[in-house]
Amino acid sequence: MKFEVVATDGAARVGRLTTTHGVVETPVFMPVGTHGTVKALGPDDLRAAGAQIVLANTYHLFLRPGYEVVRELGGLHRFMGWDGVILTDSGGFQVFSLSKLRRITEAGVEFRSPVDGSTHFLSPEIAVEVQQALGADIMHPLDECLAYPASREAAERSLELTLRWAARSKAAHVGRGAANQAMFGIVQGGTDEERRTRAARATVELGFDGYAIGGMAVGEPKQAMYDLTALVASLVPAGQPRYLMGVGKPEDLVEAVARGVDMFDCVLPTRNARNGQAFTAFSGSCARCAPRSRRASSVHSRLGFSHDMQYHPLMFHATNVLGGRRVDALP
């Protein structure tokens, strides 16, 4: 993987990320394909909407259909029918957010599947094995996403564990010799600036291909998220990509780009689109909440319905997946 900064404006920058599956122009937002697909959209829809890179969730693919199945089918690109760039997360956030019954140890995390209640175990080494089998262009080490608020003791313990897991993940990645797959380190540390500073420096010292800012948008004040994002961005190498994980509100993207972030992902835009809301240049426009009129709004007029669909605004009130799909694919 190669990354180059093309232009800057203050802390904000334009970059170019080159991988074996193509070039990504940054800043870039990554649609989330939870189970290897962005719900209600096909690969052609993603390309038409301007997507350059898609995120897939290691946790969900680990549970269903299983990474061995994806590998046997030719890897995630073939499984998805997507020939562009793919980034996978480590599964740490999903363990935090979805698994009510989990046990974290030095070895890894044991958790119950939300699908069928079965017990599974994910270690740093297994997370690397899964992502390498999936064939992701960019992967991540297993980390612990800290809840907000958290005590000082809990935050220290979590950070130290994440750093040890990061070292194990990198060793496993290097040991398996996947030279065409990049690995980004994840900077955790909660909301304390001194702890985030230590986390950033320790993660950089391990040496990764890029750096993700994790543990944001989990309930902390918005200004704290902006300040910590700027802090971490200033501490990681300028010549490598910076990725703010799980952030997708339009105003947050603008604020983070101004602070030097290159990459983003979130389920919010596509999830909201399936429920009738489109983010516009001015505000969020809710097609489902609009008056039940036969007249098309400015958003409705951009959805590309054929003329025989004369009452298309009403499709959202009927929970029609086609309406949400059209909003989902707006460029």
C-alpha positions as CSV (number, residue, x, y, z in Angstrom):
1,M,0.0,0.0,0.0
2,K,1.2,3.5,-0.8
3,F,-0.2,6.8,0.5
4,E,0.7,10.3,-0.7
5,V,-0.5,13.7,0.4
6,V,-1.4,15.7,-2.8
7,A,-2.4,19.0,-1.2
8,T,-3.0,20.6,2.1
9,D,-5.1,23.5,3.6
10,G,-4.2,24.0,7.2
11,A,-4.5,20.6,8.8
12,A,-6.9,19.3,6.1
13,R,-5.4,17.4,3.2
14,V,-6.1,15.7,-0.1
15,G,-4.4,12.3,-0.5
16,R,-4.1,9.3,-2.8
17,L,-4.2,5.8,-1.4
18,T,-2.9,3.1,-3.7
19,T,-3.7,-0.6,-3.1
20,T,-3.6,-3.8,-5.2
21,H,-7.3,-3.3,-5.9
22,G,-7.2,0.3,-7.0
23,V,-6.6,3.9,-6.0
24,V,-8.7,5.7,-3.4
25,E,-8.8,9.5,-3.4
26,T,-9.0,11.0,0.1
27,P,-10.8,12.4,2.1
28,V,-13.1,9.4,1.6
29,F,-16.2,8.0,3.3
30,M,-16.6,4.2,3.3
31,P,-20.0,2.6,3.1
32,V,-20.4,-0.3,5.5
33,G,-21.1,-3.7,4.1
34,T,-21.8,-5.5,7.4
35,H,-22.1,-9.0,6.1
36,G,-20.2,-8.4,2.9
37,T,-22.9,-6.3,1.3
38,V,-24.2,-2.8,1.8
39,K,-27.9,-3.5,2.5
40,A,-30.3,-2.9,-0.5
41,L,-27.4,-2.0,-2.8
42,G,-25.4,-3.9,-5.3
43,P,-21.8,-3.3,-6.5
44,D,-23.1,-1.3,-9.5
45,D,-25.1,1.0,-7.2
46,L,-22.0,1.6,-5.0
47,R,-19.9,2.5,-8.1
48,A,-22.7,4.8,-9.4
49,A,-22.8,6.6,-6.0
50,G,-19.1,7.2,-6.2
51,A,-17.9,4.6,-3.6
52,Q,-14.2,3.9,-3.9
53,I,-13.8,1.6,-0.9
54,V,-16.1,-0.5,1.2
55,L,-15.9,-1.6,4.8
56,A,-16.8,-5.2,5.8
57,N,-17.2,-6.3,9.4
58,T,-14.8,-9.1,10.6
59,Y,-17.1,-9.9,13.6
60,H,-20.2,-10.6,11.4
61,L,-18.3,-12.5,8.7
62,F,-16.6,-14.5,11.4
63,L,-20.0,-15.6,12.7
64,R,-21.8,-15.9,9.4
65,P,-21.1,-17.4,6.9
66,G,-17.6,-18.0,8.4
67,Y,-14.3,-16.9,7.1
68,E,-13.4,-20.4,5.9
69,V,-16.5,-20.3,3.6
70,V,-15.5,-16.9,2.2
71,R,-12.0,-18.1,1.6
72,E,-13.2,-21.2,-0.2
73,L,-15.4,-19.0,-2.4
74,G,-12.4,-17.0,-3.6
75,G,-12.1,-14.3,-0.9
76,L,-14.2,-11.3,0.0
77,H,-13.9,-9.4,-3.3
78,R,-15.3,-12.3,-5.2
79,F,-17.9,-13.1,-2.5
80,M,-19.1,-9.5,-2.7
81,G,-18.8,-9.0,-6.4
82,W,-16.7,-5.9,-5.7
83,D,-13.4,-5.3,-7.4
84,G,-12.6,-2.2,-5.6
85,V,-10.8,-1.7,-2.3
86,I,-12.0,-3.4,0.9
87,L,-11.2,-2.4,4.5
88,T,-12.0,-4.7,7.4
89,D,-12.3,-3.8,11.1
90,S,-11.0,-6.1,13.8
91,G,-14.3,-7.0,15.4
92,G,-13.5,-5.2,18.7
93,F,-16.3,-2.6,18.4
94,Q,-18.9,-5.2,17.6
95,V,-17.8,-7.3,20.6
96,F,-18.2,-4.2,22.7
97,S,-21.6,-3.1,21.3
98,L,-23.4,-6.3,20.4
99,S,-22.2,-8.9,22.9
100,K,-23.9,-8.6,26.3
101,L,-22.2,-11.7,27.5
102,R,-18.5,-11.5,27.0
103,R,-15.4,-12.2,28.9
104,I,-12.2,-10.4,28.1
105,T,-8.8,-11.9,29.1
106,E,-5.2,-11.4,28.1
107,A,-5.7,-14.2,25.6
108,G,-8.6,-12.6,23.8
109,V,-12.4,-12.3,24.2
110,E,-15.0,-15.0,24.6
111,F,-18.5,-13.9,23.5
112,R,-21.9,-15.1,22.7
113,S,-23.2,-14.8,19.2
114,P,-26.2,-12.5,18.8
115,V,-27.3,-14.9,15.9
116,D,-27.8,-18.1,17.8
117,G,-26.3,-17.7,21.3
118,S,-23.3,-20.0,20.5
119,T,-20.0,-19.2,22.2
120,H,-17.0,-18.0,20.2
121,F,-13.4,-16.9,20.9
122,L,-11.5,-14.1,19.2
123,S,-7.8,-13.5,19.9
124,P,-5.5,-11.0,18.2
125,E,-4.0,-13.9,16.1
126,I,-7.4,-15.2,15.1
127,A,-8.6,-11.8,14.1
128,V,-5.6,-11.5,11.8
129,E,-6.1,-15.0,10.4
130,V,-9.8,-14.1,9.7
131,Q,-9.0,-10.8,7.9
132,Q,-6.2,-12.4,5.9
133,A,-8.5,-15.2,4.8
134,L,-11.1,-12.6,3.8
135,G,-8.5,-10.9,1.6
136,A,-9.0,-7.4,2.8
137,D,-6.8,-4.7,1.4
138,I,-6.6,-3.0,4.8
139,M,-7.0,-4.7,8.1
140,H,-6.9,-3.9,11.8
141,P,-5.6,-5.4,15.0
142,L,-8.0,-6.6,17.7
143,D,-8.7,-3.8,20.2
144,E,-10.9,-3.1,23.1
145,C,-13.4,-0.3,22.6
146,L,-13.7,1.5,25.9
147,A,-17.2,2.4,27.2
148,Y,-18.0,6.0,28.0
149,P,-17.8,7.1,30.8
150,A,-15.0,4.9,32.2
151,S,-13.0,5.1,35.4
152,R,-9.3,6.0,35.3
153,E,-8.4,2.4,36.3
154,A,-10.6,0.9,33.6
155,A,-9.2,3.2,30.9
156,E,-5.6,2.4,31.9
157,R,-6.2,-1.3,31.9
158,S,-8.0,-1.2,28.6
159,L,-5.3,0.8,26.9
160,E,-2.5,-1.4,28.0
161,L,-4.4,-4.5,26.9
162,T,-5.1,-2.9,23.5
163,L,-1.4,-2.1,23.0
164,R,-0.3,-5.6,23.9
165,W,-3.0,-7.0,21.5
166,A,-1.7,-4.6,18.8
167,A,1.9,-5.9,19.2
168,R,0.6,-9.5,18.9
169,S,-1.5,-8.6,15.9
170,K,1.3,-7.1,14.0
171,A,3.6,-10.0,14.8
172,A,0.9,-12.4,13.5
173,H,0.4,-10.4,10.4
174,V,4.1,-10.2,9.6
175,G,4.6,-13.8,10.4
176,R,1.9,-14.9,8.0
177,G,3.6,-12.9,5.2
178,A,0.6,-11.1,3.7
179,A,2.6,-8.4,2.0
180,N,-0.3,-7.2,-0.2
181,Q,-2.5,-6.5,2.9
182,A,-1.9,-3.4,4.9
183,M,-2.6,-3.1,8.6
184,F,-3.6,0.1,10.4
185,G,-3.0,0.5,14.1
186,I,-5.9,1.7,16.3
187,V,-5.3,4.5,18.8
188,Q,-7.6,4.1,21.9
189,G,-7.2,5.7,25.3
190,G,-10.7,7.1,26.2
191,T,-11.2,10.8,26.7
192,D,-8.1,11.8,28.6
193,E,-5.7,13.8,26.5
194,E,-2.6,12.5,28.3
195,R,-3.7,8.9,27.8
196,R,-4.5,9.4,24.2
197,T,-1.1,11.0,23.7
198,R,0.6,7.9,25.2
199,A,-1.6,5.7,23.1
200,A,-0.8,7.4,19.9
201,R,3.0,7.4,20.5
202,A,3.0,3.8,21.6
203,T,1.0,2.7,18.6
204,V,3.2,4.6,16.2
205,E,6.3,3.0,17.8
206,L,4.9,-0.4,16.9
207,G,4.9,0.7,13.3
208,F,1.8,0.3,11.1
209,D,0.8,1.3,7.5
210,G,-1.8,3.8,8.7
211,Y,-3.5,4.9,11.9
212,A,-7.2,4.6,13.0
213,I,-8.7,6.7,15.8
214,G,-11.0,4.4,17.7
215,G,-13.3,4.7,20.7
216,M,-15.0,7.9,19.4
217,A,-18.7,8.7,19.1
218,V,-19.5,6.4,22.0
219,G,-21.3,9.0,24.1
220,E,-18.5,11.5,24.8
221,P,-19.2,15.3,24.2
222,K,-18.9,16.3,20.6
223,Q,-16.2,18.9,21.3
224,A,-14.2,16.3,23.1
225,M,-14.3,14.1,20.0
226,Y,-13.1,17.0,17.9
227,D,-10.3,17.9,20.2
228,L,-9.1,14.3,20.7
229,T,-9.3,13.7,16.9
230,A,-7.1,16.8,16.3
231,L,-4.7,15.6,19.0
232,V,-4.2,12.1,17.6
233,A,-4.0,13.4,14.0
234,S,-1.1,15.6,15.1
235,L,0.8,12.8,16.7
236,V,0.7,10.1,14.0
237,P,3.0,10.3,10.9
238,A,1.9,12.9,8.3
239,G,2.8,10.6,5.4
240,Q,0.4,7.9,6.4
241,P,-3.4,7.7,6.3
242,R,-5.6,8.7,9.3
243,Y,-9.0,7.0,9.8
244,L,-11.7,8.1,12.2
245,M,-13.7,5.0,13.0
246,G,-17.5,4.9,13.1
247,V,-18.2,8.6,12.5
248,G,-20.6,9.6,9.7
249,K,-22.7,12.7,10.5
250,P,-22.0,15.3,7.8
251,E,-20.9,18.0,10.2
252,D,-18.6,15.6,11.9
253,L,-16.9,14.7,8.6
254,V,-16.3,18.3,7.8
255,E,-14.9,19.0,11.3
256,A,-12.6,15.9,11.2
257,V,-11.3,16.7,7.7
258,A,-10.4,20.1,9.0
259,R,-8.4,18.4,11.7
260,G,-6.5,16.2,9.3
261,V,-8.5,13.0,9.0
262,D,-8.5,11.1,5.6
263,M,-11.0,8.2,6.0
264,F,-14.3,7.6,7.6
265,D,-17.0,4.9,8.0
266,C,-20.4,4.7,9.6
267,V,-23.7,2.8,9.1
268,L,-25.6,6.0,9.6
269,P,-26.0,7.3,6.0
270,T,-27.1,4.0,4.5
271,R,-29.2,3.0,7.5
272,N,-31.0,6.3,7.5
273,A,-31.5,6.2,3.8
274,R,-33.3,2.8,4.1
275,N,-35.6,4.6,6.5
276,G,-36.3,7.5,4.2
277,Q,-33.7,10.1,5.2
278,A,-31.2,11.7,2.9
279,F,-28.4,13.9,4.0
280,T,-28.4,17.0,1.7
281,A,-26.1,20.0,1.5
282,F,-28.3,21.9,3.8
283,S,-29.8,19.4,6.3
284,G,-31.2,15.9,6.6
285,S,-34.3,15.6,4.4
286,C,-36.7,13.0,5.6
287,A,-38.7,11.6,2.7
288,R,-40.8,9.4,4.9
289,C,-41.6,12.3,7.2
290,A,-42.7,14.6,4.4
291,P,-46.4,15.4,3.8
292,R,-48.2,12.7,2.0
293,S,-48.4,14.6,-1.3
294,R,-48.3,13.5,-4.9
295,R,-45.9,16.3,-5.6
296,A,-42.2,15.3,-5.7
297,S,-39.8,17.2,-3.5
298,S,-36.3,18.2,-4.6
299,V,-34.9,15.1,-3.1
300,H,-37.6,12.9,-4.6
301,S,-36.9,14.4,-8.0
302,R,-33.2,13.2,-7.8
303,L,-34.1,9.6,-7.0
304,G,-34.5,8.7,-10.7
305,F,-38.0,7.0,-10.6
306,S,-39.5,6.4,-13.9
307,H,-42.6,8.5,-15.0
308,D,-45.0,5.6,-14.4
309,M,-44.3,5.9,-10.7
310,Q,-46.4,9.0,-10.4
311,Y,-46.9,8.8,-6.6
312,H,-43.3,7.9,-5.7
313,P,-43.1,10.1,-2.5
314,L,-45.7,7.8,-1.0
315,M,-43.4,4.8,-1.4
316,F,-41.6,5.7,1.8
317,H,-44.8,5.8,3.8
318,A,-45.5,2.2,2.7
319,T,-42.0,1.2,3.9
320,N,-41.1,0.2,0.3
321,V,-37.4,-0.9,0.1
322,L,-37.1,0.5,-3.4
323,G,-37.6,4.0,-2.0
324,G,-34.9,3.5,0.6
325,R,-32.6,1.9,-2.0
326,R,-32.9,5.0,-4.2
327,V,-32.0,7.3,-1.4
328,D,-29.1,5.0,-0.4
329,A,-27.6,5.3,-3.8
330,L,-27.8,9.1,-4.2
331,P,-24.3,10.3,-5.2
